């Protein structure tokens, strides 16, 4: 049975960079490319960053029950096709989903044993700097993304693991440890010494261990955490 990993983060938190680093380090892991009705940005190509489809095509897929999860964000549809999970299981691979808070909640309802990971920026100022520095969005979009980020991080307590992406190498190692630790735990085998170190690194990122680290970040956004 494949392990499904859900990774969520506010836009600009460095999630894509971390996921790219993860795939360099971990084998037998597939990436689910989302479908969307928004237009490609910059050098984005169909079938690489997203599958770009029309609103009519997306709604036909909804009607046919082809999505594991889907949501409307900023007026555009985004969704994860069920076929990616079937294909990963056939290859005996695990599957990583890069989806937002709405989609994560839908997947957890359907796949309760999915592993959810939330990536946070160090604080609001750092996130704003990253959004402005990448030069992709006009001012009104940046303001909207910051407001959306505040609402998203309020849901951090619904996730199994929390990563604060301050230093790329450290965060990438932590993400790798989480993925491999879940494989170790589900294997049912006695962990080796090196595997015990991975388990310890992953444990430090578990929700209950990370709550204290998250509070200053929430405060910087003026966010109020949700209650489980």
C-alpha positions as CSV (number, residue, x, y, z in Angstrom):
1,X,0.0,0.0,0.0
2,X,1.4,3.4,-1.0
3,X,2.0,6.1,1.6
4,X,0.5,9.4,0.6
5,X,2.3,12.5,1.7
6,X,0.5,15.8,1.7
7,X,2.6,18.9,1.6
8,X,1.0,22.4,2.1
9,X,2.4,25.8,2.6
10,X,1.5,29.5,2.0
11,X,2.6,30.8,-1.4
12,X,6.2,32.0,-1.2
13,X,7.2,29.6,1.7
14,X,9.7,27.7,-0.4
15,X,7.6,24.6,-0.7
16,X,8.5,23.9,-4.4
17,X,12.2,24.2,-3.7
18,X,12.0,21.8,-0.8
19,X,10.0,19.3,-2.7
20,X,12.5,19.5,-5.6
21,X,15.3,18.8,-3.1
22,X,13.4,15.9,-1.6
23,X,13.1,14.1,-4.9
24,X,16.9,14.3,-5.4
25,X,17.3,12.4,-2.1
26,X,14.4,10.0,-1.9
27,X,13.7,7.2,-4.4
28,X,10.4,5.4,-5.2
29,X,8.4,8.6,-4.6
30,X,6.1,10.0,-7.2
31,X,4.8,13.5,-7.6
32,X,1.2,14.2,-8.4
33,X,0.9,17.0,-10.9
34,X,-2.3,19.0,-10.3
35,X,-4.9,20.0,-12.8
36,X,-5.8,23.7,-13.0
37,X,-7.9,26.1,-15.0
38,X,-5.5,29.0,-14.6
39,X,-3.2,30.1,-17.4
40,X,0.4,29.1,-17.4
41,X,2.9,31.6,-15.9
42,X,6.3,32.4,-17.2
43,X,8.0,29.3,-18.5
44,X,5.4,26.8,-17.1
45,X,4.5,24.0,-19.5
46,X,1.6,21.6,-19.7
47,X,2.3,18.3,-17.9
48,X,5.3,19.6,-16.0
49,X,4.1,22.2,-13.4
50,X,0.4,21.6,-14.0
51,X,-2.0,20.1,-16.4
52,X,-3.7,23.2,-17.8
53,X,-7.3,22.5,-18.8
54,X,-10.4,24.6,-19.5
55,X,-13.1,25.2,-16.9
56,X,-15.4,22.9,-18.9
57,X,-12.9,20.1,-19.0
58,X,-12.3,20.4,-15.3
59,X,-16.0,20.4,-14.4
60,X,-16.4,17.3,-16.6
61,X,-13.7,15.6,-14.6
62,X,-15.5,16.6,-11.3
63,X,-18.8,15.1,-12.6
64,X,-17.0,11.9,-13.6
65,X,-15.5,11.6,-10.0
66,X,-12.0,11.7,-11.4
67,X,-10.6,13.9,-8.5
68,X,-9.2,12.8,-5.2
69,X,-9.6,16.5,-4.1
70,X,-10.3,19.8,-5.8
71,X,-10.9,23.4,-4.8
72,X,-11.4,26.8,-6.3
73,X,-8.6,29.2,-5.4
74,X,-8.6,32.9,-6.5
75,X,-11.2,32.1,-9.1
76,X,-9.4,29.1,-10.6
77,X,-9.9,25.3,-10.1
78,X,-7.1,23.1,-8.8
79,X,-7.4,19.4,-8.4
80,X,-5.6,16.1,-7.9
81,X,-6.6,13.2,-10.2
82,X,-7.2,9.8,-8.6
83,X,-5.2,8.1,-11.3
84,X,-1.9,9.2,-9.8
85,X,-2.6,7.2,-6.7
86,X,-3.5,4.1,-8.7
87,X,-0.4,4.4,-10.8
88,X,1.9,4.8,-7.8
89,X,0.4,1.7,-6.2
90,X,1.0,-0.2,-9.4
91,X,4.7,0.8,-9.3
92,X,4.9,0.1,-5.5
93,X,5.9,3.8,-5.1
94,X,4.7,6.4,-2.5
95,X,2.9,9.5,-3.7
96,X,3.5,13.2,-2.7
97,X,0.7,15.7,-3.1
98,X,1.5,19.4,-3.2
99,X,-1.9,20.9,-2.3
100,X,-3.5,23.7,-0.3
101,X,-5.3,23.5,3.1
102,X,-8.7,22.9,1.4
103,X,-7.4,20.0,-0.6
104,X,-5.5,18.5,2.3
105,X,-8.7,18.4,4.4
106,X,-10.5,16.5,1.6
107,X,-7.7,14.0,1.2
108,X,-7.5,13.3,4.9
109,X,-11.2,12.6,4.9
110,X,-10.8,10.0,2.2
111,X,-7.3,8.7,3.2
112,X,-7.0,8.9,7.0
113,X,-3.5,7.4,7.1
114,X,-2.1,10.0,4.7
115,X,0.9,11.9,6.2
116,X,0.3,15.7,6.3
117,X,3.2,18.2,6.4
118,X,2.8,22.0,6.7
119,X,5.6,24.2,5.7
120,X,5.8,27.7,7.4
121,X,7.9,30.7,6.6
122,X,10.0,32.0,9.5
123,X,7.7,35.0,9.9
124,X,5.5,37.4,7.9
125,X,8.3,39.8,7.0
126,X,10.4,37.0,5.5
127,X,7.4,35.7,3.5
128,X,6.6,39.2,2.1
129,X,10.3,39.6,1.1
130,X,10.2,36.3,-0.7
131,X,7.0,37.2,-2.5
132,X,8.4,40.5,-3.6
133,X,11.8,39.2,-4.5
134,X,10.5,36.6,-6.9
135,X,8.9,39.4,-9.0
136,X,6.0,37.3,-10.2
137,X,3.0,39.2,-8.8
138,X,1.7,42.8,-8.8
139,X,1.1,44.6,-5.5
140,X,-2.6,43.6,-5.1
141,X,-1.8,39.9,-5.6
142,X,1.0,40.1,-3.0
143,X,-1.3,41.7,-0.5
144,X,-3.9,39.0,-1.2
145,X,-1.3,36.2,-0.9
146,X,-0.2,37.5,2.5
147,X,-3.8,37.7,3.7
148,X,-4.4,34.1,2.4
149,X,-1.2,33.0,4.2
150,X,-2.5,34.3,7.5
151,X,-5.7,32.3,7.1
152,X,-3.9,29.1,5.9
153,X,-1.4,29.1,8.8
154,X,-4.2,29.2,11.3
155,X,-4.9,25.6,10.2
156,X,-1.4,24.3,11.1
157,X,-2.7,22.2,13.9
158,X,-4.6,20.0,11.4
159,X,-1.3,18.6,10.1
160,X,0.9,15.8,11.4
161,X,4.2,17.5,10.9
162,X,5.4,21.2,10.9
163,X,8.5,22.5,9.1
164,X,9.7,26.0,9.6
165,X,11.6,26.8,6.4
166,X,14.4,29.1,7.5
167,X,17.5,27.3,6.3
168,X,17.0,25.3,3.1
169,X,19.5,22.5,3.8
170,X,18.1,21.9,7.3
171,X,14.5,22.0,6.1
172,X,15.2,19.6,3.2
173,X,16.9,17.2,5.6
174,X,13.9,17.4,7.9
175,X,11.5,16.8,5.1
176,X,13.5,13.8,3.9
177,X,13.6,12.4,7.5
178,X,9.8,12.7,7.8
179,X,9.2,10.8,4.5
180,X,11.7,8.0,5.4
181,X,10.6,7.8,9.0
182,X,7.1,7.0,7.9
183,X,8.4,4.3,5.7
184,X,10.5,2.9,8.6
185,X,7.5,2.9,11.0
186,X,5.2,1.2,8.6
187,X,7.7,-1.5,7.6
188,X,7.3,-3.1,11.0
189,X,11.0,-3.8,11.2
190,X,13.4,-2.9,14.0
191,X,15.1,0.3,12.9
192,X,18.9,0.4,12.4
193,X,21.0,3.1,14.2
194,X,21.0,5.4,11.1
195,X,17.2,4.9,10.9
196,X,16.8,5.8,14.6
197,X,18.4,9.2,13.8
198,X,15.9,9.8,11.1
199,X,13.1,8.8,13.4
200,X,14.4,11.3,16.0
201,X,14.6,14.1,13.4
202,X,11.1,13.5,12.2
203,X,9.8,13.3,15.8
204,X,11.1,16.8,16.5
205,X,8.9,18.0,13.6
206,X,5.7,16.4,14.9
207,X,2.9,18.8,15.7
208,X,3.1,18.5,19.5
209,X,6.8,19.1,19.4
210,X,6.5,22.1,17.1
211,X,3.8,24.1,18.7
212,X,6.1,26.4,20.7
213,X,8.1,27.2,17.5
214,X,4.9,28.1,15.7
215,X,3.5,30.6,18.2
216,X,5.9,33.5,17.3
217,X,5.2,32.9,13.6
218,X,1.4,33.0,14.2
219,X,1.9,36.2,16.1
220,X,3.8,37.9,13.3
221,X,0.8,37.3,11.0
222,X,-1.7,38.3,13.7
223,X,-3.2,34.8,13.2
224,X,-5.4,32.9,15.6
225,X,-4.8,29.1,15.5
226,X,-7.7,26.8,14.8
227,X,-8.8,24.3,17.4
228,X,-8.9,20.6,16.7
